Amino acid sequence: MPVPFNLADALDSALQSAAVQAGLEAAAFVPDVRTADPRHGDYQANGVLAYAKAHKQNPRAVAEKLVAALPAGVTEGYVITVAGPGFINFTLQPATLLAWLRMHDSKDHLRSNAASARHGQTWVVDYSAPNTAKQMHVGHLRSAVIGEAISRILEFSGAKVIRDNHIGDWGTQFGKLIWAYKHHRDEQALASDPIEEFERLYQMGNAAADANPAVLEQARQELVRLQSGDATNLAIWRQINEASLQAFQGIYDLLGIRFDVTLGESFYNDKVDRVYRELSDARLAEESQGALVVFHPEHPRFKTQPFIMRKADGASNYASTDLATALYRALHFHADGIVIVTDFRQADHFEQLFLTVRKWFAAKSYRLPALHHVTFGAVTGEDGKALRTRDGGTIKLKELLAEAEARAYALVSERSADLTEEERRKIAAVVGVASVQYADLSQNRSSDYVFAWDKMISLEGNTAAYLLYAVARIHSIFRKLGLAAGDLAGEAAGTPPETPAEQALARKLVKFADAIRLVNDTLRPHFLCLYLYELAGEFSGFYAADKVAVDDPAVRARRLLLCARTLLVMETGLGLLGLRTLTRM
């Protein structure tokens, strides 16, 4: 029998149909099906209580009416009970578990079934967004890996995703940098490591401008020349940005990140006048102390805290370009949703931005996308302070990833000394980067997290190495049996799971759809991490309790099926998080 990918959604639909058959006011009934506490079953419908209270009916009687009206396909596929004051519990029958395992047999099949959630939608995801002329450091890590995971999960759920790297490539810092470039550049350093030299020049120019008013004035003039289109300054600016993007790409390649567009602040420089005009015409913007600002009188703080969209000297700022960016994404990309991934310190800015965009778009009858500011906490050292080098400097991201690979190599060499050095180094390259990515993604993004090497690169606990090892172990099962990974060797696709360990693993596998939906709804990748960690634990319990390579063909077939589907879901889930997997460790 065909079994839907997302069983909770199927039960929700079945209960809504049953409400009509049972004579309920169906439009007012929300089944509220969710994953249940395992003590009560696999899924639980909680919506009866709210409906019964609103309609002054006995909730248990309403629940029993609904159960009686359910179609045979549901009643045969589950053990259904009414508990307490009217909760409806659904426990999957072993035959239903087997049908799900047989049916959902490839990444393409999983993707095609998950794609209904956001089918036909276009989402712009804005993440990473480093400033040019500076090296990426540990502070850029969270936006990059969280944004990439969200992009992949939105795509898996059917959306067309446009990854936008909104780099900081315009502004007052370029005046100081161009001044330093003209007076203090080291041609040899520019040739060998341009981004390192540009960072040095920026620091020199900034310090010189702070110390000497004459230098500050010269830097301002260099900025004016740049903004006026001076050919020399534009050429220097392009050189800076090209070198920066090349350096950034080296990091993105390690992290498995790609962008569809890189539209920095400079791209919107000629688009801000329209923003000023339209917000003024709509009487949303007003002059205040020479600046053009927006107040939000309904907001407790923003009624007196202005959103400055043009400074008193006439210069644009982040608000100007961010408003222009929102309009461009809505009109050019026809975005249904916009996700902006930054740290929590920018919460006020984006709250004011989104309030302004909503009012502006309503005034102009522009189609409003869903607006999401995805925030994240800080990365700290084990002392609870900002993560720094021993001499107090900022940790460069390329150096952090190199150290992760070195530590992973030490772990692999200790555990798998029989592998060649080449094999160990290839494994370490995957484990090292994956450990850094997963340590970040497995945390609730709203929280700070402690960067601890010993916990991060370990085969114990909720780590990338533990999950990658689980995948490699399943590959080894098939390898030892002389089968290709996931191959059921032409045997029957198994019998329904029987043992407690078989059933527990099968039940966890069917909950993959629930994990994907939860991340989709909340834009919080740690829910998928938790699911994969629990799945790996269930597989470990199954593997310890039930031998796979048994003589009985039926038992062997159903256990190989469980191995194959666990491998499929683990590799699919880790891929959605942006992690590469391994066939051996």
N, C-alpha and C positions, 0 to 999 in steps of 0.2 A: 504494500500500500504506500502511496506517496506521503511523505512526512515533511512538513514545512521546516525550513531552516530555523526560523524563530518560533519556537513552540509557544512562548508567552503571547506573542501577537496572535497566533492561531486560536489560542484559548480565549483571548479577549474578543475576537470576532465571533467565535462560537457562542459565547455568553450573551453578546449583544443580540444575536439572532434568537437565542433562547428567550431573551426578555420579551421579544415580540410574541413568540409562541405562548409564553406564560401569562400574557395579558398585562405586563408591566408597562408603565409609561417609558418606552424604550429611549426616547430622546433625553430623558433625565437620568438614565442609568449609566454609570461609568464602572465597568467591571474591576478596574485597577488590579490587573494580574501582574504579579511580580514573583521573583524567585523566592521560594519558601525556606524557612528554617528546615534543615534536613530531617529533623525529628517529626515534621508534619507532612512531608512530601517533597515534591519537586517544585510545584508552583502553588500559589495561593491567590484566590480572588478576594479582595478586601472591600469591594465597592458596595456590597449588600447593606452594610450597616448604615452608611451615609444615606443611601436611597430609602431604606426603611424608616429611618428617623425623620427624613424630610416628608415622607408620605404617611407617617403615623401608622406603620404596619409592623408586624412581628418579623424581625430580621431572619430568624431561623426558618420561619414558614416561607418567606420570600426565597431564601437560599434553596430550600427543598423543591420549590416550584421550578426554579431555574435548572436544577440538576435533572429533574424529571423531563424537562423540555430540551435537553441537550441532544444533538444528533448521535446516531449509533457510532459513527466514526470516532467520536470523542469518548463515549462511554465504554467502547471496546478497547480503546488505547490507553486508558488510565484507570487506576483505582481512585474513585471519587468519594470523598466523605465531607460531611458538613460538621464543623467543629465549633464549640463555644456558642456565641450568640449569632453566628451566621457566616463564619469564614468557610469558603469552599476550598478544600485541599485536593490537589491532583498529584498522584504518584504514577510515574510512567511504568507501563507494563514492560517486561523484558522484550517482548516481540516488537514493541514500538521503539525501544532503544536500538534493537538490531536494524529495524527499517531505516532509522535515521543514519546509522553508521554505514549502511550499504549505499544509501542515496547520496550522501554528501561526501564525494570521493576524490575531489581535486580542488586546487586553489581557485581555478576558474569557476567551478561550481559554487564554492563558498562565496566568491566575489559576486557572481551573478545573482545569488539569492539575497545577499546583504545589500545589493545596490538599490533596492526599492526605497530605502530610507531617504535618500537625497537624489533620487533619479531626476535628471533634467535641471538640476540646480547648478549655478556657478558660484564658487566661493573664492575670494582673494584672501590669501594668508600672508601676512606681512610679518616677517621674523628675521632674526639675526641683526641686520641693520647696523653694522659697525661704521665708525667714522673712517674715512680714508686718511692716509698719511700716518696711520697708527697701526700697530700690530694687534691682532686679535688676542685677547687675554682671557683668563678664566671667567671673568664677568660676562663674556659673550657666549659662554657654553650653554646656559639654560635656554635662552631664547632660541638658539640654533636647534638643539635636539628636541625641545618641546614643540617648536613650530613644525619641524619635519614630521614628527609622529602624528600631530594633528592633521597635517596635509595628507599623509598616507591613509589615515583612517577615514577622513572625509571622502577621498577618492574611492576607497574600498566600499563605502556606503553609497556610491553612485554619483557623487558630485564631480563636476569638472573643476579642478583646482588650479588656480593661477598663483604660483609661488612668487612673491614680490620681495626683493631685497631692497628695502628703502634706505639706502646708504646715506650717511652724512657727508655729502660732497660739496657743500656750499656754506658760506657764512664767514664771520669775522676772522676765524682762525687762519683762513687762507691768506689774508693780508700779511700776517706775521710770518707765515711759512714762506711766502714768496720773497719777502724781504730777506729772510735768513738764507734762502736758496741763492739769491743774487750775491750775497756778501760772504757766505761761509760754507758753501757746498764743497764736498770732497768728491771729486769726479771718480776716483778709484773706488770709494765706498758706494757711490751710486751704481757703478757697474757691477759690483760683486753682490750687494744686498741693498737694493734701492729702498725697500720699505723701512729697513733699519736706519738708513741715512735720513729719510724723510722724517722719521720719528725724532731723531736727534736734532734735526734742523727746526722742527716745530718747538721742541723744548727750549732750544737756544733762542729762537725768535720770541717766544712767549716771555722768557726770563728777561731778555734785553728790553722788550717793550715795557715790562713792569718797572724796570730799573731806570729807564731813560725816556722822558717825555718826547724827546726828539725822535727816537726810534719808533715810539708808539704812533706819532704823527706820520712818519714815513710808511709804516705798515698800513695805516688807514688809507693813505694815498695809493698804495699798491692794490688794496681791496677795491677802491673806486675804479682804478684802471681795469681790473679784472671784470667788475660788474658792468663797465662801459664797453667791454668787448675788445680791450687792447690785445693785439695779436700775440705779443711776447708773453704776457701774463696768462692768456688762455692756453698757450702751448705748454707752459710750466704746469698749469692746473691739470691739463690732460695727461701729462707725463706722470704726475702724482697719482691720479685716479687709475690710470692703466696699471701702474706698478702695484697699487693697493689691491685692485681686483684680482690680479694674478696671484698675489700672496694669499688673499682670502680663499681663492679657489683651491690652493693646496690643502688648506684646512678642511674645506667642504668635501674634497675628494676623500679624505680620511674618514669623514663622518657619513659619507654616502648621501650628501646633500646636493641637490641641483635646484637652480632657480629658473623660472620661465622668463621673468623680466627683472632687470635691475634698474629701477627708476628712483634715483636719489632726489634729494631736495632741489638740486639744480634743474631737474626736469620740469619742476612746477614754478620756476622763477618767473616765467612770463604768463602764468595763469592766475596769479593772485589778484590782479586788478578786477577781474570778473567777480571774485569773491567779495571784495570790498564794495563793489557797485551793487551786487544783488542783495547783500545783507543790509546795506544802507537803504536801498529802495524798499525792502520789506520792513523797514523800521525796527530791525533787530539789532543793528549796530548803531552806536552813537559816539560822539566826540567826548572825551574825558581827559582833561589835562593835556590836550594836544594829541592824544592817542585815539585810535579807533578801537572800541571795545564792545563787548556784549555782556550784559548783566542778565541774570536769571532770577527775577524777583520771587519766584515760587520756591526757590531753593534756600535752605537755612544759611548756607555759607556763601553761595555764589550770587546772592542778591546784593552783596557788598564787595565781593571779590571778583574783579573784572576779568574777563577772558580777553586779553589784549591781542588783537589780530593785526594791528599795524602800530608800530612804535611812534612816539612823538616826533622822532626825526624822519619819519616817513619810511623807515626800513621795515621789511617783512620779518617774520620770525617763524618759530615752529607752528604756531597757531595758523598763520597764513597758509603755509605750505600744506599743513595737515588738512585744512578745510578744502584746499584745491585738490588734494589727493583723494579725499572722500568723493568729491564730485566726479573726478576722472574715473574712479573705479566704478561708480554707479552708472555713468553715461557711456563710457568707452567699453568696459568689460561686461556691462549689464549684470553686475554682481547681485546675487540673491543674499549673500552673506559676506561680511568682512570680519576677519579675525586679525587682531594686532597683538603680538606677543612681546611684552616688555616687563621689566621688573615693577614691583608694587609701588615704587616711589613716584611713578608717573600716573598714578590712579586719578588724582585730581585733574590733571591736564586732559586725560581722555574722557573723564566724566563730563567736563565742560564742553569738550569737543563734540561728544555724541549728543548732548542736550542741544547744542547750537545746530548741528547737522539736522536733527529731527525737525526743529522749528523752521529752518531754512528750506528744507526739502518740502515740507508741508505748504509753506508760503508760495513756492514755485511749482507745486504739483509734480515734483520729481519723485520717481519711484524710490522708496526707502529700503535699502538692504537691511538685513539683521546685522546689528553692530555688536561685536564682542571684543572686550579688552581682556585678554588672557594674561593675568599677572602671575608673577612667581617671586618667591622669597630669595634670600641671599645664600651664597655658598660660604661657609665658614670653616676655619681650621678646627682642630680638636680642642683648642683653647677657647672656642666660641667667638673668636674675633675674625675679621675679614681675612680670607686666605691670601697669604703673602709669601714671598721668597724669604730666605733667612736674613737677608739684608734689608727687608722691609719693602722691597719692590713688588710690582704687580707680576703675577705668574703668567708668562706667555702661553697661549693655548698650544702652540706647536711643541713647546718644551714639556708641557703637562702630558700630552698624548705620547710623546717619545718616552717619558718616564713610565707611563702606564704599560707600554709595550715591553720595556725592559723588565718591569716587575712581573708581567705575565710570562715572559720567557723564563724567568727564574722558577716560577710555579710549574710551568709545563716541563721544564728540565728535571725538576725534582720528582714529578709524578710519572713522567713518560720518558725516562732516560733511554729506552730502547729505540726511540724514534731518531731519525737522522737530524742533524742540526738544521738543515734546510726545512724539514717538516716542522720542527719545533718553532722556528722563526715565523713560518707562515701561520701556524696556530696562534702564536703570541701576538701577531699583528691584529688578528681578529679579536682575540680575547681581551687584549689591552684596551682597544678603542671601545669595544662593546661594554666593558666594565665601567668605563667613564660615562658612557651614554646611559646605561641601565641604572647606575647609582643615582643619576639625576631623575630619570623618568619614573623610577619606582617610588619616589617621594610624592606626597601630595604637593602639587606645585605651589600652593599658597604658603607653604611652610619653608622656613630656612632649613638647610640640611648641612650636616657635618661631613666634610670631605676627609675620609679616613682610609688610607691605602689598604691596611690590613683587612678591613671589613669588605672593601670594594673588590679586591682581587683575591677571591677565596672560593673554594668549592663547597663551602658550607653557608647556609642561609640564603636569603633572597638576593642572589647575585647573578650577574650575567654568566659567570663561569659555571655556576650550578645548572642553569638552564641550558647552556650550550653543551654541557656534559650529558644532560638528559637526552638531548637530540642525538649526540654522537653515540650514546649507548644503544639507542633504538636502531641506528644505522648498523651498529655492530651485530645486532641480533639477526638482521637480514643477511649481513655479510657471512656470518658463521653458518647460516643455513644455505648458502649459495644462491641467494635470491637478490634481485634488485630491490632497492629500498621501496617499501610499500607494495611489493609484488606478492599476491596471494597464491602464486604458483599454479593457477588454473584450478585450485580447489574450490569447493562451494564456499560462498561468502560467510560461512559460519552459521552457528545456531545461536539463539538468544543467550546473552550473558547469564551465567548461573551462579557462580561463586560470589560471595560478598565483595571481594576485591574487583572482580570483573564488572559487577554492577555499579560499584562506586566510581570506577574509571569511566564507564559509559555515561553515567549521569553527569559527570563533570564535563565530558566532551560536548554534550548537547547544550551546555550552558555557555558555549563560546559565543553564540549569537547574542546572549544577554550582556556579556562583557563588552562586545562591540557596540551595542546600542547604548550602554551606559556611558562609554567614552564619547560617543557621538553626541549625546544629549548634554554632557557636562563639559566636554573638551578637557578632560582630565585623564591623561594616559596612564596614571598609576593604577587605575582600575583594571586595565588590561594586564599590567605587570603582575598585580596580585592574582588575577585569574591564572596566568601562565605558571606562576610559582605554585599555586595550589594544584594545578593539573600535573605538574612535574612531581609533586608529592604523591598524588594519587597513583601515578604511573609507577613510582618507586615502590609503593605499597603493593601494587598488583604484581610487579616483577619479582618481589621478594616472596609473595604468597603463592603464585601460580606459575609453574614452569611452562614455557611457551613450546619448546621443542619436545612435545609428547608424541607417543605412538598413535593415539586415537586421532584419526583425521578430522573429526568434527570439532574436537576440543582444540586441536592445533590451529584449525582454520579460524575459529572465533577469536582465539588469542592473538593470532597474527593480524586479524582485522583490527583489534583494539590497538595493537602496536602501530599499524599503518595509519590509523586515524589520529592517534596521539602525535605521531611524527608530522602529519599534515597540519594539524592545528598548531602545534608548537612552532613549526617553521613559518607558517602563515602569520601567526601572532608576533613572533620576533621580527619578521620582516616589516610588519606594520609599525613597529617601534623604531625601525631604521637599523636594526642589528643584522649583521651577516651571521650565518650559521656554519657549522663544521660537520663533516662526516666522521671525523675521528679526532680524539684528543689524547 
